[in-house]
């Protein structure tokens, strides 16, 4: 059985990525993967990193 990663709050994710929660909100509008637990978003760190890598790669290719 695989143990699930801890889900991060918006503030925890912002702290880890060294960005503001406002930046997290903007990224959520762009499709940043998250789960809504009630009305509170939670983030799987490895999914977020993969999304950011893919987003970076796709913007590099379009430039």
C-alpha positions as CSV (number, residue, x, y, z in Angstrom):
1,X,0.0,0.0,0.0
2,X,1.3,3.4,-1.0
3,X,1.2,6.2,1.6
4,X,-0.3,9.4,0.2
5,X,1.6,12.6,0.3
6,X,0.5,15.2,2.8
7,X,-1.8,17.7,1.1
8,X,-0.5,21.3,1.4
9,X,-2.6,24.4,2.2
10,X,-2.4,27.4,-0.1
11,X,-0.1,29.1,2.4
12,X,2.2,26.1,2.8
13,X,2.5,25.7,-1.0
14,X,3.3,29.4,-1.3
15,X,6.0,29.1,1.3
16,X,7.6,26.1,-0.3
17,X,7.6,27.7,-3.8
18,X,8.6,31.1,-2.3
19,X,5.7,33.0,-3.9
20,X,2.7,34.8,-2.6
21,X,-0.8,33.2,-2.1
22,X,-1.9,35.7,-4.8
23,X,0.4,33.9,-7.2
24,X,-1.1,30.6,-6.2
25,X,-4.6,32.0,-6.9
26,X,-3.5,33.2,-10.4
27,X,-1.9,29.7,-11.1
28,X,-5.2,28.1,-9.9
29,X,-7.0,30.2,-12.5
30,X,-4.5,28.8,-15.1
31,X,-5.2,25.2,-14.1
32,X,-2.9,24.5,-11.2
33,X,-4.0,21.1,-9.9
34,X,-5.7,21.1,-6.5
35,X,-8.4,19.4,-4.5
36,X,-11.3,21.3,-2.9
37,X,-11.9,20.1,0.6
38,X,-15.1,21.9,1.4
39,X,-14.2,25.4,0.0
40,X,-10.5,25.1,0.9
41,X,-8.0,24.2,-1.8
42,X,-5.3,21.6,-1.0
43,X,-2.3,20.8,-3.2
44,X,-0.3,17.6,-3.9
45,X,3.2,18.9,-4.1
46,X,4.4,16.4,-6.7
47,X,1.4,17.1,-9.0
48,X,2.1,20.9,-8.7
49,X,5.8,20.5,-9.5
50,X,4.9,18.3,-12.6
51,X,2.3,20.9,-13.7
52,X,4.8,23.7,-13.4
53,X,7.5,21.8,-15.3
54,X,5.0,21.1,-18.1
55,X,3.8,24.7,-18.1
56,X,7.4,25.9,-18.3
57,X,8.2,23.5,-21.2
58,X,5.1,24.5,-23.2
59,X,5.9,28.2,-22.8
60,X,9.5,27.6,-23.9
61,X,8.3,25.9,-27.0
62,X,5.8,28.7,-27.9
63,X,8.5,31.4,-27.6
